[in-house]
Amino acid sequence: MNKAARRVLVVDDMASIRSVVMALLKSEGYEAYGAGNGQAALDLLSKKQFDLVLSDWNMPEMNGSELVQRIRATDTKLPIIMVTAENDPGRVMELRDLGVNGYLIKPFKPAALMAVLGRLFPPGSKSAA
């Protein structure tokens, strides 16, 4: 897989987490962009094409649920991975119902994120961006 062609949007209101995840993605060959909230993410999505949105669930202004709904209103195929600190079966069902492609529980290890990306982008798959 040519990871360099994969464009990932990292959405998290905590700048330190956003920076660490973006640095990890870049170190693995991905092109990573960051947004500090849902509205900033929507603004970037309107300007650039992405292969994946990796978003925090709990954010001010626009939570992850609203962000997913707004993305899904215009794009049903863009993979979305939600990151949450809550390991609640009800939350997992809610995420599935919203059309999320997967989730990670905070804190997560870099290998867990890379495993999710490996499932979403199997070798030989092409970038949408």
Summary of the structure (lengths in Angstrom):
residues: 129
radius of gyration: 13.4
end to end distance: 14.3
largest distance: 38.1
contacts: 396
relative contact order: 0.19
helix: 45%
strand: 19%
